[in-house]
């Protein structure tokens, strides 16, 4: 897929593979211990979550959130090749806020952007295409998926799917929550807060 071409949705047998893989991950995480080291009753250690090679330390209060941003729920996090951390949040401020905030690995504020996604900030992921990295964003409030460069400049935006027939009825909601990349260069979009379809784009 050309990095600037608009993707299109298509039915695919790989949906079964995706669902099988996703289901296995959910089941595996369900039976994994929620917090390791919970025996630290004094609370002097940061909690560690996960299992095996996938253990993560939870550092509360990490990140210098600038005063001009009223922080909301955090739904998506990704890291670019330079180690910068992109966090997408959903602020409930009446004044539009940047929905994407970028930090360095030590939590120092680098930049923010994305007022156009205010109130709908949800999924975010980064992918290298050729020599450049791009962000893929889902917006639950405005019902869109967008591809941008790392500064937030929009490459393309896609809205409500034309298929299946279900979406032709305006009463049926579309509210995309996340994106997952496919090995063939396409990607999946989960309509998690809408009609619960998974769409594959190529």
N, C-alpha and C positions, 0 to 999 in steps of 0.2 A: 504494500500500500504506500503510495506517495505521501510524504509527510505533510503536504498541504492539501491533499484531496479530501473531499467530504466523504466520510464512511457511509456505508449503507447496510441496513439490517437484512439478515437472511436466515432462514431456518437451517439448522445443521445438526447432524448426528453427534457432533462433538459436545452438544448440550448434555447428553447423557454422561459423557466422560467428565464434564465439568461438575455436574451434580453429584456423581459418584465420589469424585475427589473432594469436593466441598463437604459432602456428608461425612466422609471418613474423618476429615479434619475436625468437624464439629463433635462427632462422637468421641474422638481421641481427646479433645480438650475437655469434654464433659467429665471424663473419668480421671483426668489428671488432677493432682493436688492444686487447689486454688492459690495458696500462698505457702511458699517454703519458708522454713525458719520461723514459723508462727509461735515457737516456744519462747521467743524473745519477749517475755512478759514485761520487762522494764521499758521496752520501746526505745532502746538506745540504737538499734540497728534499723537501717532502711529495709522494708520488706522485699523479699525476692520472689518473683512469680515465675511460673513455668516449670519445665522438667528437662532433664538431660542437657543437651547442648543449647537448648532454647530457654535459658533462664535470664530474667531481666530484673534489675534493681529499680524499685520505685523511689524516685527522689521527689518528695513533695516540695512545692514552692520553686521548682526548677524553672528557669527562664525569666528574663527581665521583660515583663510585659510593659510596653510604653503607656504613658498616661492617656494618650489619645484613643486608646482601644479599651472598650468595656468587654472583658472576656466572657465568652459564652461556653456552651457545651463543646467539648472537643470530640470530633468524630473521625478525623483522618490525619495521619502523619506519614510523611515520606522523607527520604534522605537522598540528596543528589550526589553526584560523583565527587564533588568537592567536600562533602561532609556536612553541607548546610541542611538544616532540618526545617521542613515546611509543615506547619500545623494549620489545619482548616477548622475553624470554630463557627458556632452559630450564636451570635450575640442577639440579645433581646432588646438592645438599645433602640429607642425610637429614631435616633439619628443614625443614618447608614454608617457602618464601620467596615474597615477592611476585614474580609473574611479569611485571608491567608496571611499568616505571620511567619517570618523566617528568622531563625536563630542560628548562631554558630554552635559547634559541639559543646561549648562551655555555657551555653544559655544566654549569650549576649545577643541583644536585638540587632538584626541586620537590616531588614526592611519589611514592609507590609504592602499589600495591594488587594484588590478584589472587592471594592464597595458594591459592585454590581451583583455580587453573590450574597449580600447581607441578608441574614435571616434564613438562608437556605444552605449554608456551608455544611457539607457532609463529606463525601468521599474525595480522596486525592491520591494520586500515584504518579510516579515519574518513570519515564522510559527514554532510553537513548535510541535515536533514530538517525543513522548515519553518524555524523560528527556532532550532533546537537541533542540536548536533552529537552524533553517536553513534559509538561504537567497535564494530566487528564483529571478533570474536575466534574463532580456531580453536584447539582443544586436541587434540593428537595422542594424549595419554595417556588422557584420559577420554572421547574420542570425541564431543565436543560442539562446537557453534558457539553463541556467545553474542552478544547485543547489549546493550551497556551505555551509560550516559551517560559523560561524561568523568571522572567521579569513581569509576567502577567499579560503580555501582548497576545491577543486572541488570534489563533490560526483558523479555527472553525468552531461553530456551535451547532448542536443538533437538538431538536425539541422532541415533541411527542411523536412516537413511532406511527408510521402509516399502517403497519401490520402488527399483530393479527387484527381481524375484524373487530375484536373487542374494543379497540381504541377509537373506532369510528363513532362510538357513542360518547358524547362529552360528559355523561354522568360517570363514566368509568375513569377513575383517577390515574394519573401518571406522575410519579414522584421518585425519580432515580436517586438511589442512596450510595451506590459504589460502582467501581470499575475494576475489572480483573483482566490482565493481559493474556492473550492466547499465543501459543508457540508459533502460529503461522503469520503473526504480524497484526492480526485483528485484535478485538477486545470484546469483553462481555460487559453489559450494563444490567445491574439488578434494580428492578422497579420495586424496591423494598417497602416503601410507604404508600404505594399506589395499588396496582393490580397484581403485584407479585409475580410478574413474568421476568425471565432472564432473556435478554436480547443479545445476539451476537452480531457484531459489525465487522466488515472486512474492508 
